[in-house]
Amino acid sequence: MKYLVVEDLATPFQIATAGTHQGGIITDIVMEIFKGTHIQVKPITFPVKRLHRYVRSGEPGDWIAYDAKVWNTLEDVGEFIDVPLFTVRHSFLTCAPPPTSFDEAATLTGAQIAILGNFNYPELEALSSRDLLTLVPVENYLRGFNLAINNRVSGFVEMEIRLKYNLKKLEKQSDCLTFVDFSPVIPPYDIFLVMSNSASQDTREFVSNKVRRMRNSGVIDRILGKYRIERNDIPPSN
């Protein structure tokens, strides 16, 4: 079974650089699912665009990956496992005086918002298509943080767990940074596993049942806890 891994951009969901794997939330869950079974899991790591070309080439055979139903990036080649892994919410990270909330759409009018390039943000893309805001794709978290810290954008929008993890990892100066809940614009949504269309029904049912047991027993919560960074854990500015 191939396990599809996005290089660099998916931390802490998948932590992999230059083909070296160092765990991650999804990785730990996948390895736990297949531990002690006859199924051998082989991680395959590529940059996101190359990974999508690879999976559509038909070369990988049976594979497992992660996705969200709001993205549905693998709908032509895979199917969702019916039990969600966990829920994510987004934050607006800024060094500018932030709005107290995003309950009014007008608070985003004219904003320049950094987002990770090659990832899907349907709600923001809909607003951008109406010329209400400008999206600024960035190649990595460091670039997004630097733009926010230097007030080159209004804010950097991404999943809160990924923003906090990468701030800690990169030891970015953070005394000016403010997290504002972005749920009124991007509602919280679930992350799921996806398996190739070629995977057997028995394997799908095994994975679905194992995910359900891991959720009910608290295993997934414990894995999440390994990678969750609290605000006061982020290094302050020197």
N, C-alpha and C positions, 0 to 999 in steps of 0.2 A: 504494500500500500504506500503510494507516494503521499507525502505531506507537503503541501505547497506553502512556502515561506517567502514573505516580502522582505527584501534586504533593506536594512537600515531604517526605513520609514515607519515600521509598525510597532516600535517599542512602546510600552512593555508587553504588547500582545505577543509579538514574536521578536526575539532579540538575536539578530544574526548579522554579522559583518564579514564580507569576503568569504562566505561559505562556512564560517565558524558559528556554531549554534551555542547559545548560552541561556537557553530556557525561554521564559516568557509565559504569560497567562495562558494563551491558546496552546502553546507548545506543551506546557505542563499538563493541561487537560487532555490533550490528544495522547500523550505518552501514558497517562494514567488509564485512559480508556482501554488501550490495547496491551497494557502490562499483563504478563502471564498468559497471553493468548498465542495462538499459532501464527497470528498476523504480524509480520515484521513491518515496522514503519520506517520509511526512508525519507528524511527531509530533503527537499529540493529548493534551493534558494536562488532567486533571481530578483533584479529590480522589477518594480511592479508592471511596467509595460511589457518587458520580456517575459514575465511570468504568465501574463494573459495570452501572449502569442504562443507560448509553450503549451499551455493547457488546451488551446484550441487546435493545436497541431495533431492531436490524437496520440502523441508519443507517450504521455505518462501512463496510459492505461487506467487502472483504478487509482483514485486519489481522494484526499480529504483536505478541506481548506475551511476558512471562515468567511462569513459575509453577513450582511444585514438586509432585511427585506426592503428597506428604503433605498438601498444601493442596487441590490439584485444584479450584481455584475457578472454572475456566472450562470444566469438563467438558461442560456442556450446549451450549456454543457454539463450542468449539475442540478441537484435537487437538495433543498433544505432538509436537514434533520428536524423533526417536528417539535423538539423540546429546546427552548432557548437556553443559552449558557448563562448570561447575565445581562443586566441593563446598563447602558451608558447614558451620560448626559454631557452636554457641551457647555463650555465657558468662553466668555469673551475676556481675553487677557490684554490689559492696556496699561500704559504709563500716563495717558491723558486723563483729565478729570472725567470719570465714567458716568453714564446715566445710572440712576439708582435701579432701573429695571428696563426691560425691553418690551413692556406690555403694549406700548404704542409703536406702530410701525414707523412713525415719523422719527423716532430716535435713531434710526439707521439711515435716513435720507442723506445722501451725499457722503456716507462713510466709505473709507477705503479699508478693506478687511483682508488680512493675510490668511491664506488657507494653504494646506499642503497640496502641491501640484499632483495631478494624476489620481486624486481621490475624489469621491462624489460628495457634494453638499447640495442636494436637490433644492432645499428651501432657499439657500443663498443664491443659487443659480437662477431660481425663478425671479427673485428680486433684482438680480443683476440684469436679467433679460428685459426688465421694465425700466432700466436705467435709474433705479433708485439708489444703487450703491455700486462700488467698483471692487471687484475681486482681484487680489494680488497673489497669484500662485507663487509659492516658494519651494525650493528644492529640498529643504530639510528644516528641522526644528530650530537649529541655531540661527538660520536666516530669519525665520519668523520672530524669534525672540529679539534679535537685534533691531528689526524694523519697529517692533512695539516699544522697546526700551528707548530708542532714539526718536520716537514720535514720527516715524516715517509713514506709519499707517495709523488708523484709528484704533485698531486692535487686531489680535491674532485669535482666530476661532478654531477650536479643536476640542476633542473629548477631554474633559477635565482630568481624568486619570492619566492620560498621555501627556498633557501639558505639565502636570506636576512631576511626573516621573522624569521627564526629559529636562526640566529645569534643574532638578537635583543632579541628574547624571552629568549635565554640561556645566554645573556650578556657575550658572549665570547670575549676574547681579540682579537682585530682585526687590530691593527696598522700595522702588517706585511702582512695582507691578500690583495691579488689582485684578482679582477674579470676579466677574459678574456673571450670574447664572444666565445662560442663553436659552433656557428651556422654552420661553414664550415664542422664540423664533424656530429653533430646532428642538422639537419635543423629544424627551427621552425615548430610546428605542432599544430593542434587544439585539444581541449578537448571537448568531447561530453557527453551527457547523454545516458545511455543504459537502456532499459526496458526489462523485462522478456518476453520470447516467449508467455507466457500465457496472457499478457496484451492485452486488447481489442484494435481494430483498432481505435475506437472512442477516447480512452484515449491517444493513441499515437499521434493522430492528434491534440488533445487538447494541449498536452505538446509541440509538434512541433510549433504550432501557438503561444503559450504563450512565448516560447523562442524567436521566431522571433520578437514578439512585445517588449519583454524586451530588446533585442539587439537594436532595432530601436529607442526605447525611452530613451536609456542611462541607464536603470536600472542596467544592468549587469556591465557596466563601473563604476557605483557608488559603487556597491558591491565590485568590484575589488579594488577600491580606498581605501576602509576601511582596506584592508590587505596589501597594497603595501608599502614596506619600502624602503626609499631612502638610498643611501650609507652613507650620513652624519648623518643619524638617528641611525646607528649602534654604540654601545658603544665603545669608544677607550680603548686601554690597559691602565691599571693603572701604 
